[in-house]
Amino acid sequence: MDTEAVERVEAELDRLVERRAVEARDAERVEDLWKESTRRARDKRRRENAAAWYGHHEHMRELHSSLSAEHEARARALLGGGGGLVDGPMQGE
């Protein structure tokens, strides 16, 4: 092989190695961006789920508080008057 042919092959190999190095860096950058995007999406979903569960539990607290007050009033009415009978919706239930 002559010197020029060897130099051409070496130059082609250098270009190939450089191109592969650039592709590897690009692939790493794409993977890092994908990981970050996935993490942000997961964190957003967790925040949204936590907010939804908070809303659910807050609603249940309000509901139970209302029920508790209603039952407390009925119990007091039973203790307080009318010979143990309560006038109102409880009679026909």
N, CA, C and O atoms as a MOPAC input file, in Angstrom:
PM7 MOZYME 1SCF
protein

 N      0.83400 1    -1.17600 1     0.00000 1
 C      0.00000 1     0.00000 1     0.00000 1
 C      0.88200 1     1.24300 1     0.00000 1
 O      1.91200 1     1.29800 1     0.67100 1
 N      0.45900 1     2.22000 1    -0.75500 1
 C      1.26900 1     3.43300 1    -0.78600 1
 C      0.90100 1     4.34200 1     0.38000 1
 O     -0.12500 1     4.13900 1     1.02900 1
 N      1.70600 1     5.31000 1     0.63800 1
 C      1.55300 1     6.22000 1     1.77000 1
 C      0.25900 1     7.01500 1     1.69400 1
 O     -0.40200 1     7.22000 1     2.71200 1
 N     -0.10600 1     7.45800 1     0.51300 1
 C     -1.33400 1     8.23000 1     0.36900 1
 C     -2.56400 1     7.40600 1     0.71800 1
 O     -3.50000 1     7.91200 1     1.33600 1
 N     -2.56400 1     6.16200 1     0.33100 1
 C     -3.69700 1     5.28700 1     0.62900 1
 C     -3.80300 1     5.06600 1     2.13300 1
 O     -4.90200 1     5.06800 1     2.68600 1
 N     -2.68600 1     4.88000 1     2.78400 1
 C     -2.67100 1     4.68500 1     4.23700 1
 C     -3.19400 1     5.94200 1     4.92200 1
 O     -3.98800 1     5.85400 1     5.85900 1
 N     -2.76100 1     7.08900 1     4.46700 1
 C     -3.22200 1     8.34400 1     5.06300 1
 C     -4.72300 1     8.54200 1     4.85300 1
 O     -5.42200 1     9.02700 1     5.74200 1
 N     -5.21500 1     8.15900 1     3.66100 1
 C     -6.66200 1     8.27700 1     3.40300 1
 C     -7.44600 1     7.35600 1     4.33400 1
 O     -8.47500 1     7.75900 1     4.87600 1
 N     -6.98400 1     6.15000 1     4.52300 1
 C     -7.66000 1     5.19500 1     5.40900 1
 C     -7.62200 1     5.70900 1     6.84800 1
 O     -8.62700 1     5.65200 1     7.55600 1
 N     -6.47100 1     6.20800 1     7.27400 1
 C     -6.36200 1     6.74900 1     8.63400 1
 C     -7.28300 1     7.95800 1     8.81900 1
 O     -7.92500 1     8.08900 1     9.86100 1
 N     -7.35400 1     8.83200 1     7.82900 1
 C     -8.21900 1    10.00200 1     7.91200 1
 C     -9.68700 1     9.56400 1     7.99400 1
 O    -10.46900 1    10.12700 1     8.76000 1
 N    -10.05100 1     8.55500 1     7.19800 1
 C    -11.42000 1     8.03600 1     7.22800 1
 C    -11.72700 1     7.41800 1     8.59700 1
 O    -12.81500 1     7.61100 1     9.14100 1
 N    -10.77400 1     6.68500 1     9.14100 1
 C    -10.95700 1     6.10900 1    10.48200 1
 C    -11.09400 1     7.20800 1    11.53300 1
 O    -11.92300 1     7.09700 1    12.43600 1
 N    -10.30100 1     8.25300 1    11.42500 1
 C    -10.40600 1     9.38000 1    12.36500 1
 C    -11.79600 1    10.01700 1    12.28600 1
 O    -12.39900 1    10.32200 1    13.31500 1
 N    -12.30600 1    10.21700 1    11.05700 1
 C    -13.65100 1    10.78600 1    10.90000 1
 C    -14.71600 1     9.86100 1    11.50000 1
 O    -15.65400 1    10.32000 1    12.15300 1
 N    -14.56000 1     8.57200 1    11.27000 1
 C    -15.50500 1     7.60000 1    11.80900 1
 C    -15.50600 1     7.62100 1    13.34200 1
 O    -16.56800 1     7.63000 1    13.96500 1
 N    -14.33400 1     7.62800 1    13.93500 1
 C    -14.21300 1     7.65600 1    15.40000 1
 C    -14.82000 1     8.94800 1    15.94800 1
 O    -15.54700 1     8.91800 1    16.94100 1
 N    -14.52900 1    10.07200 1    15.31200 1
 C    -15.07200 1    11.35900 1    15.76900 1
 C    -16.59600 1    11.37200 1    15.65400 1
 O    -17.29500 1    11.82000 1    16.56400 1
 N    -17.10300 1    10.87200 1    14.51600 1
 C    -18.55300 1    10.84500 1    14.33400 1
 C    -19.21700 1     9.96700 1    15.40400 1
 O    -20.25500 1    10.33800 1    15.95200 1
 N    -18.63000 1     8.82600 1    15.69500 1
 C    -19.18200 1     7.95300 1    16.73300 1
 C    -19.12700 1     8.62100 1    18.10700 1
 O    -20.04400 1     8.44900 1    18.91000 1
 N    -18.08900 1     9.36300 1    18.38200 1
 C    -17.97600 1    10.06400 1    19.66400 1
 C    -19.06500 1    11.13500 1    19.77600 1
 O    -19.68100 1    11.29300 1    20.83000 1
 N    -19.29600 1    11.86300 1    18.69200 1
 C    -20.34700 1    12.88700 1    18.67900 1
 C    -21.70900 1    12.22700 1    18.86200 1
 O    -22.53300 1    12.71500 1    19.63500 1
 N    -21.95200 1    11.12700 1    18.16300 1
 C    -23.22600 1    10.41400 1    18.29900 1
 C    -23.43300 1     9.91500 1    19.72900 1
 O    -24.54300 1     9.96800 1    20.25800 1
 N    -22.36000 1     9.43200 1    20.34600 1
 C    -22.46500 1     8.94600 1    21.72800 1
 C    -22.79900 1    10.10100 1    22.67100 1
 O    -23.63600 1     9.95000 1    23.56100 1
 N    -22.14300 1    11.26600 1    22.48200 1
 C    -22.45900 1    12.43100 1    23.32400 1
 C    -23.90300 1    12.87200 1    23.11100 1
 O    -24.60300 1    13.20900 1    24.06700 1
 N    -24.34100 1    12.86900 1    21.86700 1
 C    -25.72400 1    13.25000 1    21.56700 1
 C    -26.69800 1    12.27200 1    22.21900 1
 O    -27.70800 1    12.68500 1    22.79100 1
 N    -26.40100 1    11.00400 1    22.13500 1
 C    -27.27500 1     9.98700 1    22.73600 1
 C    -27.34100 1    10.16700 1    24.25000 1
 O    -28.41000 1    10.04200 1    24.84700 1
 N    -26.20800 1    10.45800 1    24.86300 1
 C    -26.19100 1    10.70000 1    26.31200 1
 C    -27.03500 1    11.92100 1    26.66700 1
 O    -27.78500 1    11.90900 1    27.64300 1
 N    -26.90300 1    12.96700 1    25.86800 1
 C    -27.65800 1    14.19700 1    26.11600 1
 C    -29.16600 1    13.92700 1    25.97500 1
 O    -29.95900 1    14.39900 1    26.79000 1
 N    -29.55200 1    13.18200 1    24.95700 1
 C    -30.96100 1    12.83800 1    24.75800 1
 C    -31.46800 1    12.00100 1    25.92800 1
 O    -32.56800 1    12.23300 1    26.42900 1
 N    -30.66700 1    11.02900 1    26.36200 1
 C    -31.07500 1    10.19300 1    27.49500 1
 C    -31.21100 1    11.02600 1    28.77100 1
 O    -32.16000 1    10.83900 1    29.53200 1
 N    -30.28200 1    11.93100 1    29.00700 1
 C    -30.37100 1    12.80100 1    30.19100 1
 C    -31.61900 1    13.67300 1    30.14500 1
 O    -32.28400 1    13.85800 1    31.16400 1
 N    -31.94300 1    14.21100 1    28.96900 1
 C    -33.15600 1    15.01700 1    28.82200 1
 C    -34.40100 1    14.17200 1    29.06000 1
 O    -35.35200 1    14.62400 1    29.69800 1
 N    -34.39400 1    12.94900 1    28.54800 1
 C    -35.52900 1    12.05000 1    28.74700 1
 C    -35.70100 1    11.73300 1    30.23900 1
 O    -36.81900 1    11.75500 1    30.75500 1
 N    -34.59500 1    11.44100 1    30.92400 1
 C    -34.67200 1    11.14200 1    32.36300 1
 C    -35.23400 1    12.33300 1    33.13600 1
 O    -36.07200 1    12.15900 1    34.02100 1
 N    -34.78000 1    13.52900 1    32.81100 1
 C    -35.25500 1    14.72900 1    33.49100 1
 C    -36.74300 1    14.95700 1    33.21300 1
 O    -37.50700 1    15.29900 1    34.11600 1
 N    -37.14000 1    14.76600 1    31.96400 1
 C    -38.54000 1    14.92400 1    31.60200 1
 C    -39.41200 1    13.90500 1    32.34300 1
 O    -40.49600 1    14.23900 1    32.82200 1
 N    -38.94100 1    12.68800 1    32.43100 1
 C    -39.67400 1    11.63700 1    33.14200 1
 C    -39.78800 1    11.96800 1    34.62200 1
 O    -40.84600 1    11.77900 1    35.22400 1
 N    -38.70800 1    12.45800 1    35.20700 1
 C    -38.72900 1    12.81700 1    36.62700 1
 C    -39.72200 1    13.94700 1    36.87800 1
 O    -40.49100 1    13.90200 1    37.83700 1
 N    -39.70300 1    14.96100 1    36.01300 1
 C    -40.64300 1    16.08200 1    36.17800 1
 C    -42.09400 1    15.61500 1    36.04600 1
 O    -42.95700 1    16.03600 1    36.81500 1
 N    -42.35300 1    14.75800 1    35.08400 1
 C    -43.71700 1    14.24400 1    34.89700 1
 C    -44.15600 1    13.42000 1    36.10500 1
 O    -45.29700 1    13.53400 1    36.55200 1
 N    -43.26400 1    12.59700 1    36.63000 1
 C    -43.57300 1    11.78100 1    37.81600 1
 C    -43.83900 1    12.67600 1    39.02500 1
 O    -44.78300 1    12.43800 1    39.77700 1
 N    -43.02200 1    13.69100 1    39.21100 1
 C    -43.21600 1    14.60800 1    40.33500 1
 C    -44.53200 1    15.36900 1    40.20800 1
 O    -45.23500 1    15.57000 1    41.19800 1
 N    -44.86400 1    15.79300 1    38.98200 1
 C    -46.12700 1    16.49900 1    38.76100 1
 C    -47.30500 1    15.57800 1    39.08100 1
 O    -48.26300 1    15.99000 1    39.73500 1
 N    -47.22700 1    14.33700 1    38.62100 1
 C    -48.29500 1    13.37900 1    38.88000 1
 C    -48.44800 1    13.12900 1    40.37900 1
 O    -49.56900 1    13.02500 1    40.87700 1
 N    -47.34400 1    13.03300 1    41.09100 1
 C    -47.40900 1    12.83400 1    42.54800 1
 C    -48.05300 1    14.03500 1    43.24400 1
 O    -48.86300 1    13.86800 1    44.15600 1
 N    -47.69100 1    15.24800 1    42.80900 1
 C    -48.31300 1    16.44500 1    43.39400 1
 C    -49.80900 1    16.47500 1    43.11900 1
 O    -50.60400 1    16.78100 1    44.00700 1
 N    -50.18700 1    16.15600 1    41.88300 1
 C    -51.60800 1    16.13900 1    41.53100 1
 C    -52.36700 1    15.08500 1    42.33600 1
 O    -53.47000 1    15.34100 1    42.81900 1
 N    -51.76900 1    13.89900 1    42.47900 1
 C    -52.41200 1    12.84700 1    43.26900 1
 C    -52.53400 1    13.25300 1    44.73000 1
 O    -53.56600 1    13.01300 1    45.35700 1
 N    -51.49500 1    13.86100 1    45.27300 1
 C    -51.54100 1    14.30800 1    46.66900 1
 C    -52.63800 1    15.35800 1    46.85100 1
 O    -53.35800 1    15.33500 1    47.85000 1
 N    -52.76800 1    16.26500 1    45.90300 1
 C    -53.81500 1    17.29100 1    45.98700 1
 C    -55.19900 1    16.64800 1    45.90400 1
 O    -56.11700 1    17.04500 1    46.62100 1
 N    -55.34100 1    15.66000 1    45.03000 1
 C    -56.63400 1    14.97600 1    44.90700 1
 C    -56.97600 1    14.22700 1    46.19200 1
 O    -58.11600 1    14.27400 1    46.65400 1
 N    -55.99500 1    13.53800 1    46.76800 1
 C    -56.24900 1    12.82500 1    48.02600 1
 C    -56.55400 1    13.80900 1    49.14900 1
 O    -57.40600 1    13.53900 1    49.99600 1
 N    -55.86800 1    14.94500 1    49.16300 1
 C    -56.16800 1    15.96200 1    50.16500 1
 C    -57.62200 1    16.40600 1    50.03000 1
 O    -58.34500 1    16.50200 1    51.02200 1
 N    -58.04400 1    16.67700 1    48.79600 1
 C    -59.42400 1    17.08700 1    48.56300 1
 C    -60.40900 1    16.02600 1    49.01800 1
 O    -61.43600 1    16.34000 1    49.61900 1
 N    -60.09800 1    14.77700 1    48.73400 1
 C    -60.97000 1    13.67700 1    49.15600 1
 C    -61.09400 1    13.63200 1    50.68000 1
 O    -62.19800 1    13.56600 1    51.22000 1
 N    -59.96300 1    13.66800 1    51.35800 1
 C    -59.97800 1    13.58100 1    52.81800 1
 C    -60.62700 1    14.81900 1    53.44900 1
 O    -61.29600 1    14.71200 1    54.47700 1
 N    -60.43200 1    15.97200 1    52.84500 1
 C    -61.07500 1    17.18700 1    53.34600 1
 C    -62.59100 1    17.06300 1    53.19800 1
 O    -63.33900 1    17.42500 1    54.10600 1
 N    -63.03700 1    16.55600 1    52.06500 1
 C    -64.46800 1    16.33700 1    51.84800 1
 C    -65.01900 1    15.34600 1    52.88400 1
 O    -66.07800 1    15.57400 1    53.46800 1
 N    -64.30000 1    14.26500 1    53.10000 1
 C    -64.75100 1    13.26200 1    54.07600 1
 C    -64.78200 1    13.85500 1    55.49000 1
 O    -65.68200 1    13.54700 1    56.27200 1
 N    -63.80800 1    14.70000 1    55.81500 1
 C    -63.80600 1    15.34200 1    57.12800 1
 C    -65.04400 1    16.20900 1    57.28700 1
 O    -65.70900 1    16.16300 1    58.32200 1
 N    -65.35600 1    17.00000 1    56.26300 1
 C    -66.53100 1    17.86600 1    56.32100 1
 C    -67.81000 1    17.03600 1    56.43100 1
 O    -68.70700 1    17.37100 1    57.20500 1
 N    -67.89000 1    15.97200 1    55.66700 1
 C    -69.06100 1    15.10800 1    55.69600 1
 C    -69.25200 1    14.49900 1    57.07600 1
 O    -70.34900 1    14.53700 1    57.63300 1
 N    -68.19100 1    13.94400 1    57.61700 1
 C    -68.27700 1    13.30900 1    58.93100 1
 C    -68.53700 1    14.33000 1    60.03400 1
 O    -69.23400 1    14.03700 1    61.00500 1
 N    -67.99100 1    15.49700 1    59.88500 1
 C    -68.24600 1    16.54400 1    60.86400 1
 C    -69.72200 1    16.90500 1    60.86400 1
 O    -70.33000 1    17.06300 1    61.92200 1
 N    -70.29200 1    17.03600 1    59.68100 1
 C    -71.71200 1    17.34500 1    59.55500 1
 C    -72.56900 1    16.21900 1    60.14200 1
 O    -73.53000 1    16.47000 1    60.87000 1
 N    -72.20600 1    14.98000 1    59.81400 1
 C    -72.94700 1    13.83900 1    60.36000 1
 C    -72.83000 1    13.78300 1    61.88000 1
 O    -73.79800 1    13.48600 1    62.57900 1
 N    -71.64900 1    14.07000 1    62.37100 1
 C    -71.42500 1    14.06300 1    63.81600 1
 C    -72.31000 1    15.10200 1    64.49900 1
 O    -72.92600 1    14.81400 1    65.52500 1
 N    -72.37600 1    16.28600 1    63.94300 1
 C    -73.20600 1    17.34800 1    64.52400 1
 C    -74.67600 1    16.95100 1    64.48900 1
 O    -75.41300 1    17.19000 1    65.44600 1
 N    -75.09200 1    16.35500 1    63.40100 1
 C    -76.49200 1    15.92700 1    63.27900 1
 C    -76.82500 1    14.87000 1    64.33800 1
 O    -77.86200 1    14.94900 1    64.99700 1
 N    -75.95600 1    13.90100 1    64.49300 1
 C    -76.21500 1    12.84100 1    65.47400 1
 C    -76.12000 1    13.36600 1    66.91400 1
 O    -76.85800 1    12.92200 1    67.79400 1
 N    -75.22500 1    14.29200 1    67.13600 1
 C    -75.14400 1    14.89700 1    68.46200 1
 C    -76.44900 1    15.62000 1    68.79700 1
 O    -76.94400 1    15.51200 1    69.91900 1
 N    -77.00700 1    16.35300 1    67.83900 1
 C    -78.26800 1    17.06800 1    68.05800 1
 C    -79.40600 1    16.08600 1    68.32000 1
 O    -80.24000 1    16.32700 1    69.19200 1
 N    -79.44700 1    15.00900 1    67.59200 1
 C    -80.49700 1    14.00500 1    67.80300 1
 C    -80.36300 1    13.34300 1    69.17800 1
 O    -81.35900 1    13.09800 1    69.85900 1
 N    -79.14100 1    13.06400 1    69.56700 1
 C    -78.91600 1    12.44000 1    70.87200 1
 C    -79.33300 1    13.39100 1    71.98400 1
 O    -79.96700 1    12.96500 1    72.94900 1
 N    -78.99500 1    14.65200 1    71.86900 1
 C    -79.39900 1    15.63600 1    72.88100 1
 C    -80.91500 1    15.76900 1    72.93900 1
 O    -81.49000 1    15.90900 1    74.01800 1
 N    -81.55300 1    15.72600 1    71.79100 1
 C    -83.00600 1    15.82800 1    71.75800 1
 C    -83.63600 1    14.63700 1    72.47600 1
 O    -84.63500 1    14.78500 1    73.17900 1
 N    -83.05100 1    13.46900 1    72.29700 1
 C    -83.56800 1    12.28100 1    72.97800 1
 C    -83.42100 1    12.40900 1    74.49300 1
 O    -84.30200 1    12.00400 1    75.25000 1
 N    -82.30900 1    12.97000 1    74.91600 1
 C    -82.07800 1    13.13300 1    76.35200 1
 C    -82.89800 1    14.28000 1    76.93600 1
 O    -83.26100 1    14.25700 1    78.11200 1
 N    -83.17900 1    15.26000 1    76.12600 1
 C    -83.71600 1    16.50000 1    76.65000 1
 C    -85.21400 1    16.64600 1    76.67700 1
 O    -85.69200 1    17.52100 1    77.40000 1
 N    -85.97000 1    15.90500 1    75.98800 1
 C    -87.39000 1    16.22100 1    76.06200 1
 C    -88.26200 1    15.24900 1    75.31700 1
 O    -87.79100 1    14.37300 1    74.59200 1
 N    -89.57400 1    15.43500 1    75.52200 1
 C    -90.56700 1    14.68100 1    74.79000 1
 C    -90.67900 1    13.23000 1    75.18200 1
 O    -91.12400 1    12.41900 1    74.37000 1
 N    -90.30300 1    12.87100 1    76.36500 1
 C    -90.43100 1    11.48100 1    76.79900 1
 C    -89.62300 1    10.50600 1    75.97600 1
 O    -90.01400 1     9.35400 1    75.78500 1
 N    -88.48700 1    10.98200 1    75.49000 1
 C    -87.61200 1    10.08800 1    74.73100 1
 C    -87.92000 1    10.04400 1    73.25400 1
 O    -87.26100 1     9.31200 1    72.51500 1
 N    -88.88500 1    10.79300 1    72.80600 1
 C    -89.21900 1    10.81200 1    71.37800 1
 C    -88.69400 1    12.09100 1    70.76200 1
 O    -88.64500 1    13.13800 1    71.40600 1
 N    -88.31700 1    11.99000 1    69.54900 1
 C    -87.80100 1    13.13600 1    68.82300 1
 C    -88.79500 1    13.47100 1    67.72200 1
 O    -89.19100 1    12.60000 1    66.94800 1
 N    -89.19200 1    14.71700 1    67.65300 1
 C    -90.03500 1    15.16100 1    66.54900 1
 C    -89.12500 1    15.43200 1    65.36200 1
 O    -88.10100 1    16.09800 1    65.51600 1
 N    -89.45900 1    14.95200 1    64.22700 1
 C    -88.65200 1    15.24800 1    63.05300 1
 C    -88.43800 1    14.02600 1    62.19800 1
 O    -89.14300 1    13.02800 1    62.34200 1
 N    -87.48400 1    14.09700 1    61.32200 1
 C    -87.30200 1    13.05300 1    60.31900 1
 C    -86.93800 1    11.69600 1    60.90200 1
 O    -87.13100 1    10.68100 1    60.23300 1
 N    -86.42900 1    11.64100 1    62.10400 1
 C    -85.97300 1    10.37500 1    62.64600 1
 C    -87.14000 1     9.43100 1    62.91000 1
 O    -86.94100 1     8.21600 1    62.89500 1
 N    -88.34200 1     9.93100 1    63.14800 1
 C    -89.47100 1     9.08000 1    63.50400 1
 C    -89.83900 1     8.11600 1    62.38700 1
 O    -90.13500 1     6.95300 1    62.66300 1
 N    -89.83100 1     8.54100 1    61.18400 1
 C    -90.27200 1     7.68200 1    60.08900 1
 C    -89.16000 1     6.91900 1    59.39800 1
 O    -89.41400 1     6.21900 1    58.41700 1
 N    -87.97500 1     7.03300 1    59.86800 1
 C    -86.83300 1     6.43000 1    59.17100 1
 C    -86.76600 1     4.94800 1    59.36700 1
 O    -85.86200 1     4.29600 1    58.84400 1

